[in-house]
Amino acid sequence: MAIDTTNPTPTSSAREPLGTPGTPRLSTRDKLVLFVLCAAQFMVALDFSVLNVALPVLGQDLGMSRSALQWAVTAFALPSGGFLLLFGRIGDLYGRRRLFLTGLAVFGAASLLATLAWDPASFLTGRALQGLGAAAIVPTGMSLLTTTFPEGPARDRALGISGTLLSLGFTVGMVAGGILTDALGWRSTMGLLTVFALIVLPLAPGLLPESLPHSLNGMGGTPIPDRPRLDIPGAITVTTGLLSLIYALSTAADHGFERADVITTLLAGALLLTAFTIIESRTKAPLVSLPLLRRRTVAWGNLAGLVTFSMMSTVVFVMTLYLQEVLRLSAFETGLVFGVQGVLSAVAGSFAARVIGRFGARRTLVGSLTGQGALIAALLGLDAHTWSVWLATAAVSLASMCHLGAIISYGLTVTSGVPDEEQGLATGLVTSTQQVGITVGIPLLGVLATTSDDLLRGVHTVIALDAVIVLAAAVLVALGLRGRRRTGSGTVEAEPLGAR
């Protein structure tokens, strides 16, 4: 019997429908589904930052040199970013639920391996497998959310909660990493992720619905002849291209762009992604639908996502340097500053859906980018006096609130109007943009602060460029999305680029 992806929940009198249109309140089961999906996303976001402050202790314990410590981060970033698009499409074709569950299992086992690691090789293997699991969890979890909760108040609210927890995951990771490392050692940071996986994995099978296109199932679940095939050449070129790009940018963040391997992999990534575009324009069943990429909402929404993530991650990086090396705050005091940021981000997430419902996703996106850029510009008032900690706390926290609004509204913009059978691809693009954005900002701009003879002057240079880029993006997105028809849910209707 075919499964209808427009309503992925099996019809049954014993089970209530998820995300009923026009019903802002979520049912108990809705909340449980949302808990599982958001907890998994939070777990992955936590993994991006929880290990950072533990790296020096980890290096001493496992005998890793300072130069080798970057691989503790890169080993996770490579597969988590490189396989996102591929896994998003595999979920579309072969089942999002099963891939989501597989990703959870791999992530949990890998976290346990990293917790128990006895040498650098076993630890880095665990980190790489964590990244592979994350690459399956993130796009499938996001597409399960967007197909489970239909466009309207329910999806707006669900995406608001998801975006809030995504932002909180990074912040909580920074604070919790230091506390856990001091109290229990670096292994506790990886153990925390193992516990998360053990909580989420048993709950997921009974709550999450499977969703497959009609063409994937015949009678009794037997595949029928026109089953879509995976675009192997496209999968190889986009995956290796993203791997090359992420490796180059991650390595450049620590060693600069002068290294031969950075230049080589950067060029290889550009060539492979160019080849991928050519392949997709000629294949009958592309991994990435070029018409989807030509939608104004997809193109301009992802540009907004790339900018908001890359520029905010750069701000967090340079502010960490500023607070500790210019103002001489301790790591704990620095964590408190970012703790305020996390609390206000949670506050922003609690009313983001209402703002989007009131003003629409496009206006919220443009307004959020504008606010983020203006508040980043306010950081130009920082100096070497201790009073600046108040300006830093206020401006970074308020900018993060705007950043969260941009995260939620850009995700909603990109996925609105996209057919259910392409939601995995659309959310794969969203999460790929997040990963590349987090990776690209620090090596491109952060290096201006770390290589400056005067750190405060270098911070001011980075802040000025950061603010200009965000404000310019706000203008471009406003122009690119103008005239898009607003739907009743506050979302925007997608049109191809060049459409009148």
C-alpha positions as CSV (number, residue, x, y, z in Angstrom):
1,M,0.0,0.0,0.0
2,A,1.4,3.4,-1.0
3,I,2.3,5.9,1.7
4,D,1.1,9.5,1.0
5,T,3.8,11.9,1.8
6,T,1.4,14.8,2.0
7,N,0.1,13.3,5.2
8,P,2.9,11.0,6.4
9,T,1.1,9.9,9.6
10,P,-0.7,6.6,9.2
11,T,-4.5,6.9,9.3
12,S,-5.8,5.4,12.5
13,S,-8.4,6.3,15.0
14,A,-6.0,5.5,17.7
15,R,-3.6,8.2,16.6
16,E,-4.3,11.8,16.2
17,P,-3.1,13.8,13.2
18,L,0.1,15.7,13.6
19,G,0.2,19.5,13.2
20,T,-3.4,19.9,12.1
21,P,-3.7,23.1,9.9
22,G,-5.1,26.0,11.7
23,T,-4.4,24.6,15.1
24,P,-1.6,26.6,16.8
25,R,-1.6,24.4,19.9
26,L,0.4,21.2,19.6
27,S,-1.1,17.9,20.9
28,T,0.7,15.7,23.3
29,R,1.9,13.5,20.6
30,D,3.0,16.5,18.5
31,K,5.1,17.6,21.4
32,L,6.7,14.2,21.8
33,V,7.6,14.0,18.1
34,L,9.0,17.6,18.4
35,F,10.9,16.6,21.5
36,V,12.6,13.7,19.8
37,L,13.5,15.7,16.6
38,C,14.7,18.7,18.5
39,A,16.6,16.7,21.1
40,A,18.6,15.1,18.3
41,Q,19.3,18.4,16.7
42,F,20.3,19.9,20.0
43,M,22.7,16.9,20.6
44,V,24.4,17.5,17.3
45,A,24.7,21.3,17.9
46,L,26.2,20.5,21.4
47,D,28.8,18.3,19.7
48,F,30.1,21.3,17.7
49,S,31.2,23.2,20.8
50,V,31.3,21.0,23.9
51,L,34.8,19.7,23.2
52,N,36.5,23.0,22.4
53,V,37.6,24.0,25.9
54,A,38.6,20.4,26.7
55,L,41.2,20.2,23.8
56,P,44.3,21.0,25.8
57,V,43.5,18.5,28.5
58,L,42.5,15.9,25.9
59,G,45.8,16.4,24.0
60,Q,47.8,15.8,27.2
61,D,45.9,12.7,28.1
62,L,46.0,11.0,24.7
63,G,49.4,12.3,23.7
64,M,48.3,14.5,20.8
65,S,50.4,17.4,19.7
66,R,49.0,20.9,19.5
67,S,49.0,20.8,15.7
68,A,47.2,17.5,15.8
69,L,44.4,18.8,18.0
70,Q,42.7,20.5,15.1
71,W,41.8,17.1,13.9
72,A,39.5,16.6,16.9
73,V,37.4,19.3,15.3
74,T,38.1,18.6,11.6
75,A,37.4,14.8,11.9
76,F,33.9,15.7,12.9
77,A,33.4,18.6,10.6
78,L,34.4,16.8,7.4
79,P,31.8,14.0,7.3
80,S,29.1,16.1,9.1
81,G,29.2,18.7,6.4
82,G,30.4,16.6,3.4
83,F,27.6,14.0,3.5
84,L,24.6,16.3,4.3
85,L,23.3,16.7,0.8
86,L,23.8,13.0,0.0
87,F,22.1,11.8,3.1
88,G,19.3,14.3,2.7
89,R,18.5,12.8,-0.8
90,I,18.9,9.2,0.4
91,G,16.3,10.0,3.0
92,D,14.0,11.3,0.3
93,L,14.4,8.2,-1.8
94,Y,14.7,5.4,0.7
95,G,13.0,6.6,3.9
96,R,13.8,9.5,6.3
97,R,12.8,7.7,9.5
98,R,15.1,4.7,8.9
99,L,18.1,6.9,8.0
100,F,17.4,9.1,11.0
101,L,17.4,6.1,13.3
102,T,20.5,4.7,11.7
103,G,22.2,8.1,12.2
104,L,21.2,8.1,15.9
105,A,22.6,4.6,16.4
106,V,25.9,5.5,14.7
107,F,26.2,8.7,16.6
108,G,25.6,7.1,20.0
109,A,28.1,4.2,19.3
110,A,30.7,6.7,18.0
111,S,30.2,8.9,21.1
112,L,30.8,5.9,23.3
113,L,34.0,5.0,21.4
114,A,35.2,8.6,21.7
115,T,34.5,8.5,25.5
116,L,36.5,5.3,25.9
117,A,39.3,6.2,23.4
118,W,42.7,4.8,24.4
119,D,44.8,6.6,21.8
120,P,44.5,9.4,19.1
121,A,43.5,6.9,16.4
122,S,40.5,5.5,18.3
123,F,39.4,9.0,19.4
124,L,39.5,10.5,15.9
125,T,37.7,7.4,14.5
126,G,34.9,8.1,17.1
127,R,34.8,11.8,16.1
128,A,34.6,10.9,12.3
129,L,31.8,8.4,13.0
130,Q,30.0,11.1,15.1
131,G,30.2,13.4,12.1
132,L,28.8,10.7,9.8
133,G,25.9,10.1,12.2
134,A,25.2,13.8,12.4
135,A,25.2,14.1,8.6
136,A,22.3,11.5,8.6
137,I,20.5,13.0,11.6
138,V,20.4,16.7,10.7
139,P,18.7,16.7,7.2
140,T,16.4,13.8,7.9
141,G,15.4,15.2,11.3
142,M,14.7,18.6,9.7
143,S,12.7,17.1,6.8
144,L,10.7,14.9,9.2
145,L,9.8,18.0,11.0
146,T,8.8,20.0,7.9
147,T,6.7,17.1,6.5
148,T,5.1,16.2,9.9
149,F,4.1,19.8,10.6
150,P,2.4,21.3,7.6
151,E,2.9,25.0,6.5
152,G,1.2,27.3,8.9
153,P,1.2,28.0,12.7
154,A,2.2,24.5,13.6
155,R,5.3,24.4,11.4
156,D,6.2,28.0,12.4
157,R,6.1,27.0,16.0
158,A,8.0,23.8,15.5
159,L,10.8,25.6,13.5
160,G,10.9,28.3,16.2
161,I,11.6,25.7,18.9
162,S,14.0,23.8,16.7
163,G,16.0,27.0,15.9
164,T,16.1,28.0,19.5
165,L,17.5,24.7,20.6
166,L,20.0,24.7,17.8
167,S,21.3,28.1,19.0
168,L,21.2,27.0,22.6
169,G,23.2,23.8,21.7
170,F,26.2,25.8,20.7
171,T,26.1,28.1,23.7
172,V,25.4,25.4,26.2
173,G,28.2,23.4,24.7
174,M,30.7,26.2,25.4
175,V,29.6,26.6,29.0
176,A,29.0,22.9,29.8
177,G,32.3,21.9,28.2
178,G,34.3,23.9,30.7
179,I,32.3,22.8,33.7
180,L,32.4,19.1,32.8
181,T,36.1,19.2,31.9
182,D,37.0,20.8,35.2
183,A,34.8,18.5,37.3
184,L,35.0,15.1,35.6
185,G,37.6,15.4,32.8
186,W,37.4,15.7,29.0
187,R,35.8,12.2,28.6
188,S,32.6,13.5,30.3
189,T,32.0,15.8,27.3
190,M,31.7,12.8,25.0
191,G,29.9,10.8,27.6
192,L,27.2,13.5,27.7
193,L,26.5,12.9,24.0
194,T,26.3,9.2,24.6
195,V,23.6,9.8,27.2
196,F,21.6,12.0,24.9
197,A,21.7,9.3,22.2
198,L,20.5,6.7,24.7
199,I,17.6,8.9,25.7
200,V,16.4,9.8,22.1
201,L,17.0,6.5,20.3
202,P,14.5,4.3,22.2
203,L,11.7,6.9,21.9
204,A,12.1,7.6,18.1
205,P,10.8,4.4,16.5
206,G,7.4,4.5,18.1
207,L,6.8,8.2,17.4
208,L,8.2,9.1,14.0
209,P,6.3,8.3,10.9
210,E,8.0,7.0,7.7
211,S,7.5,8.9,4.5
212,L,8.2,7.6,1.1
213,P,7.0,8.9,-2.3
214,H,4.3,6.9,-4.0
215,S,6.7,5.7,-6.7
216,L,8.8,3.9,-4.1
217,N,6.2,1.5,-3.0
218,G,4.1,-1.0,-4.8
219,M,1.5,-3.4,-3.3
220,G,2.7,-4.7,0.0
221,G,5.7,-2.4,-0.1
222,T,7.2,-4.1,-3.1
223,P,9.3,-1.6,-5.2
224,I,7.8,-0.8,-8.6
225,P,9.8,-0.4,-11.8
226,D,10.0,3.4,-11.9
227,R,11.7,3.7,-8.6
228,P,14.1,6.7,-8.8
229,R,17.8,5.9,-8.8
230,L,20.4,7.7,-6.8
231,D,22.5,10.0,-8.9
232,I,25.9,8.4,-8.3
233,P,28.1,10.8,-10.3
234,G,26.4,13.8,-8.7
235,A,26.7,12.2,-5.2
236,I,30.5,11.6,-5.7
237,T,31.3,15.1,-7.0
238,V,29.2,17.0,-4.4
239,T,30.3,14.9,-1.5
240,T,34.0,15.1,-2.4
241,G,33.7,18.7,-3.3
242,L,32.2,19.6,0.1
243,L,34.7,17.5,1.9
244,S,37.6,19.3,0.1
245,L,36.1,22.7,0.8
246,I,35.4,22.0,4.5
247,Y,38.9,20.5,4.9
248,A,40.5,23.6,3.3
249,L,38.5,26.1,5.4
250,S,38.9,24.2,8.7
251,T,42.7,23.8,8.2
252,A,43.0,27.5,7.1
253,A,41.4,28.6,10.4
254,D,44.4,27.2,12.3
255,H,47.3,27.4,9.8
256,G,46.3,30.1,7.2
257,F,45.8,29.9,3.5
258,E,49.4,29.6,2.6
259,R,49.7,25.9,3.1
260,A,49.9,23.8,-0.1
261,D,47.2,21.3,1.1
262,V,44.8,24.2,1.8
263,I,45.3,25.7,-1.7
264,T,45.1,22.3,-3.4
265,T,41.9,21.2,-1.6
266,L,40.3,24.6,-2.0
267,L,40.8,24.4,-5.8
268,A,39.7,20.8,-5.9
269,G,36.6,21.7,-4.0
270,A,35.7,24.5,-6.5
271,L,36.4,22.2,-9.5
272,L,34.3,19.3,-8.1
273,L,31.4,21.5,-7.2
274,T,31.5,23.0,-10.7
275,A,31.6,19.5,-12.2
276,F,28.6,18.7,-10.0
277,T,26.6,21.6,-11.4
278,I,27.3,20.4,-15.0
279,I,26.4,16.8,-14.1
280,E,23.1,17.9,-12.5
281,S,22.1,19.8,-15.6
282,R,22.5,16.7,-17.8
283,T,21.2,13.8,-15.7
284,K,17.6,12.6,-15.8
285,A,17.4,12.0,-12.1
286,P,19.6,14.6,-10.5
287,L,20.7,14.5,-6.9
288,V,19.9,18.2,-6.7
289,S,17.1,19.6,-8.8
290,L,18.4,22.7,-10.5
291,P,14.9,24.1,-10.8
292,L,14.8,23.9,-7.0
293,L,18.0,25.8,-6.7
294,R,16.6,28.5,-9.0
295,R,13.7,29.2,-6.7
296,R,14.1,32.6,-5.3
297,T,13.3,31.5,-1.8
298,V,15.9,28.7,-2.0
299,A,18.6,30.8,-3.6
300,W,18.2,34.0,-1.5
301,G,17.2,32.1,1.7
302,N,20.4,30.1,1.6
303,L,22.5,33.2,1.0
304,A,20.9,34.7,4.1
305,G,21.7,31.5,6.1
306,L,25.3,31.4,4.9
307,V,25.8,35.0,5.9
308,T,24.0,34.9,9.3
309,F,25.9,31.7,10.4
310,S,29.3,32.7,9.1
311,M,29.3,36.2,10.5
312,M,27.8,35.3,13.9
313,S,30.3,32.5,14.4
314,T,33.1,35.0,13.6
315,V,31.7,37.4,16.2
316,V,31.7,34.7,18.8
317,F,35.3,33.7,17.9
318,V,36.7,37.2,18.1
319,M,34.7,38.2,21.2
320,T,36.2,35.1,23.0
321,L,39.7,36.4,22.2
322,Y,38.7,40.0,23.1
323,L,37.2,39.1,26.5
324,Q,40.0,36.9,27.6
325,E,43.1,38.6,26.0
326,V,42.1,42.3,26.1
327,L,39.8,42.5,29.1
328,R,41.5,39.6,30.9
329,L,38.4,37.7,31.9
330,S,38.7,34.1,33.0
331,A,37.2,31.3,31.0
332,F,34.4,31.0,33.5
333,E,33.5,34.7,33.2
334,T,33.7,34.5,29.4
335,G,31.3,31.6,29.6
336,L,28.8,33.7,31.7
337,V,28.8,36.3,28.9
338,F,27.8,33.7,26.4
339,G,25.4,32.3,28.9
340,V,23.4,35.5,28.8
341,Q,23.5,35.2,25.0
342,G,22.0,31.8,25.3
343,V,19.2,32.9,27.6
344,L,18.2,35.8,25.4
345,S,18.3,33.5,22.3
346,A,15.8,31.2,24.1
347,V,13.6,34.2,24.8
348,A,13.7,35.1,21.1
349,G,12.8,31.6,20.1
350,S,9.7,31.7,22.3
351,F,8.1,34.4,20.2
352,A,9.8,34.0,16.8
353,A,6.8,32.1,15.4
354,R,4.4,34.9,16.4
355,V,6.7,37.5,14.7
356,I,6.8,35.4,11.5
357,G,3.1,34.9,11.6
358,R,2.6,38.7,12.0
359,F,5.1,40.0,9.5
360,G,5.9,37.1,7.2
361,A,9.1,35.1,6.8
362,R,10.7,37.5,4.3
363,R,10.2,40.6,6.4
364,T,11.4,38.8,9.5
365,L,14.5,37.5,7.7
366,V,15.4,40.9,6.3
367,G,14.7,42.6,9.7
368,S,16.7,40.0,11.6
369,L,19.7,40.4,9.3
370,T,19.5,44.2,9.6
371,G,19.3,44.0,13.4
372,Q,22.2,41.5,13.5
373,G,24.4,43.8,11.4
374,A,23.5,47.0,13.3
375,L,24.2,45.4,16.7
376,I,27.5,43.9,15.5
377,A,28.4,47.4,14.4
378,A,27.8,48.6,17.9
379,L,30.7,46.5,19.0
380,L,33.0,49.0,17.4
381,G,32.6,51.0,20.6
382,L,34.6,48.4,22.5
383,D,37.9,49.5,24.1
384,A,40.4,48.1,26.7
385,H,38.4,49.3,29.7
386,T,36.5,46.8,31.9
387,W,33.2,48.7,31.4
388,S,33.2,47.3,27.8
389,V,32.1,44.0,29.1
390,W,28.6,45.4,29.5
391,L,28.5,46.6,25.9
392,A,29.9,43.3,24.7
393,T,27.3,41.3,26.7
394,A,24.4,43.5,25.5
395,A,25.4,43.8,21.9
396,V,26.3,40.1,21.4
397,S,23.2,38.9,23.2
398,L,20.8,41.1,21.2
399,A,22.6,40.3,18.0
400,S,22.1,36.6,18.8
401,M,18.4,37.2,19.2
402,C,18.3,38.7,15.7
403,H,20.5,35.8,14.5
404,L,18.0,33.3,15.8
405,G,15.2,35.1,14.0
406,A,17.3,34.9,10.8
407,I,17.9,31.1,11.4
408,I,14.2,30.3,11.8
409,S,12.9,32.6,9.0
410,Y,15.5,31.5,6.5
411,G,14.8,27.8,7.2
412,L,11.1,28.5,6.7
413,T,11.8,30.5,3.6
414,V,13.8,27.8,1.9
415,T,11.4,24.9,2.7
416,S,8.1,26.7,2.0
417,G,6.4,25.5,-1.1
418,V,8.8,22.7,-1.6
419,P,7.1,19.3,-2.4
420,D,7.3,16.7,0.4
421,E,9.4,14.4,-1.9
422,E,12.1,17.1,-2.1
423,Q,12.0,18.2,1.6
424,G,15.1,16.1,2.4
425,L,17.0,17.9,-0.3
426,A,15.7,21.3,0.7
427,T,16.6,20.7,4.4
428,G,19.9,19.2,3.3
429,L,20.7,22.5,1.6
430,V,19.7,24.4,4.7
431,T,21.9,22.3,6.9
432,S,24.8,22.3,4.4
433,T,24.6,26.1,4.4
434,Q,24.7,26.1,8.2
435,Q,27.8,23.8,8.2
436,V,29.7,25.8,5.5
437,G,28.7,29.0,7.2
438,I,30.0,28.0,10.6
439,T,33.2,26.8,8.9
440,V,33.9,29.7,6.5
441,G,33.6,32.8,8.7
442,I,36.5,32.3,11.1
443,P,39.2,31.5,8.5
444,L,38.1,34.3,6.2
445,L,37.7,37.1,8.8
446,G,38.9,35.8,12.2
447,V,42.5,35.5,10.9
448,L,42.5,39.3,10.6
449,A,42.3,39.5,14.4
450,T,44.7,36.6,15.3
451,T,47.4,38.0,13.0
452,S,47.1,41.6,14.0
453,D,49.9,43.2,16.1
454,D,47.3,45.0,18.1
455,L,44.5,42.5,18.9
456,L,42.0,45.3,19.8
457,R,42.5,46.9,16.4
458,G,42.2,43.5,14.7
459,V,38.9,42.9,16.5
460,H,37.6,46.3,15.3
461,T,38.6,45.4,11.7
462,V,36.8,42.1,11.8
463,I,33.7,43.7,13.5
464,A,33.5,46.4,10.8
465,L,33.8,44.0,7.9
466,D,31.3,41.6,9.6
467,A,28.7,44.3,10.0
468,V,29.0,45.5,6.4
469,I,28.6,42.0,5.0
470,V,25.5,41.3,7.1
471,L,23.9,44.6,6.2
472,A,24.7,44.2,2.5
473,A,23.2,40.7,2.6
474,A,20.0,42.2,4.2
475,V,19.7,44.6,1.3
476,L,20.3,41.9,-1.3
477,V,17.8,39.4,0.2
478,A,15.2,42.2,0.5
479,L,15.6,42.9,-3.2
480,G,15.9,39.3,-4.3
481,L,12.7,38.3,-2.4
482,R,10.6,41.4,-3.0
483,G,7.2,40.8,-4.6
484,R,7.0,37.2,-3.3
485,R,3.4,36.5,-2.4
486,R,2.7,36.1,1.4
487,T,0.7,33.1,2.3
488,G,-1.7,32.8,5.3
489,S,1.0,31.2,7.4
490,G,3.3,34.1,7.0
491,T,5.6,32.2,4.7
492,V,6.7,33.2,1.2
493,E,5.8,31.4,-2.0
494,A,8.7,30.1,-4.1
495,E,9.3,31.3,-7.7
496,P,12.1,30.5,-10.1
497,L,14.8,33.1,-10.5
498,G,14.0,35.3,-13.4
499,A,10.2,34.8,-12.9
500,R,8.2,38.0,-13.3
